[in-house]
Amino acid sequence: MRLTSEPIFQPNPALNGDTFRVDVWLRAQQAGKRVDLTLDFRDQEMWTQPLFEETERKTLSTTWQLFSITATAP
C-alpha cells in the first residue's frame, strides 16, 4: 500500500492500562524521508480530541525496515 499524508485510523477497544504495540514495515523512495507514527486513545466519539497521544518520528531508508510504537491507554 502506498501511503499519503492522510491519517489512517484503526479503532480498537481499550481499557485503562492496556498497552498496545503497533509494528509496521516501511520504506521510502528516497532515503532520509521521515514519517510520524502516532497511537492515540479517544472516547467512543472517534472524531474528538485524543485523551492521550504518543508520537514517534522515524527516518526511512530505501530498504524495508520494521518500526514499532508502543503506548498505554490512560
C-alpha positions as CSV (number, residue, x, y, z in Angstrom):
1,M,0.0,0.0,0.0
2,R,1.3,3.4,-0.8
3,L,0.7,5.9,2.0
4,T,0.0,9.6,1.6
5,S,-0.1,12.3,4.2
6,E,-3.6,11.4,5.1
7,P,-4.0,9.7,8.5
8,I,-5.0,6.0,8.8
9,F,-7.5,5.1,11.6
10,Q,-7.9,1.6,13.0
11,P,-10.2,1.7,16.1
12,N,-9.8,-0.9,18.7
13,P,-11.4,-1.2,22.2
14,A,-9.1,-0.4,25.1
15,L,-9.3,-0.5,28.9
16,N,-7.3,1.8,31.2
17,G,-3.8,0.5,31.5
18,D,-3.9,-1.7,28.3
19,T,-0.6,-1.5,26.4
20,F,-0.6,-1.5,22.6
21,R,2.2,-2.1,20.2
22,V,2.0,-1.5,16.5
23,D,4.6,-2.9,14.1
24,V,4.9,-1.6,10.6
25,W,7.2,-2.2,7.7
26,L,8.1,1.0,5.9
27,R,10.5,2.2,3.2
28,A,10.8,5.4,1.1
29,Q,11.6,6.1,-2.5
30,Q,14.3,8.4,-1.2
31,A,16.5,7.8,1.8
32,G,16.1,10.3,4.7
33,K,12.3,10.8,4.4
34,R,10.6,10.9,7.7
35,V,7.3,9.6,9.0
36,D,5.4,10.2,12.2
37,L,3.8,7.2,13.8
38,T,1.1,8.0,16.3
39,L,-1.1,6.0,18.6
40,D,-3.9,7.9,20.2
41,F,-6.7,7.0,22.6
42,R,-10.2,8.5,22.3
43,D,-13.6,8.2,23.7
44,Q,-16.3,6.5,21.8
45,E,-16.7,9.5,19.5
46,M,-13.9,8.9,17.0
47,W,-13.6,12.5,15.8
48,T,-13.0,14.1,19.3
49,Q,-9.6,15.2,20.6
50,P,-7.4,12.3,21.9
51,L,-7.4,11.6,25.6
52,F,-3.7,10.6,25.2
53,E,-1.3,10.5,22.2
54,E,2.1,9.0,21.6
55,T,4.1,10.1,18.5
56,E,7.5,8.9,17.3
57,R,9.3,10.3,14.2
58,K,11.1,7.7,12.2
59,T,13.7,8.2,9.4
60,L,13.2,5.9,6.4
61,S,15.7,4.3,4.0
62,T,15.1,2.8,0.6
63,T,15.0,-0.7,2.1
64,W,12.2,-2.2,4.1
65,Q,12.6,-1.6,7.9
66,L,10.4,-2.7,10.8
67,F,9.3,0.1,13.1
68,S,7.3,-0.2,16.3
69,I,5.4,2.2,18.5
70,T,4.0,1.4,22.0
71,A,1.6,3.3,24.2
72,T,-0.5,2.6,27.2
73,A,-4.2,3.6,27.4
74,P,-4.9,6.3,30.1
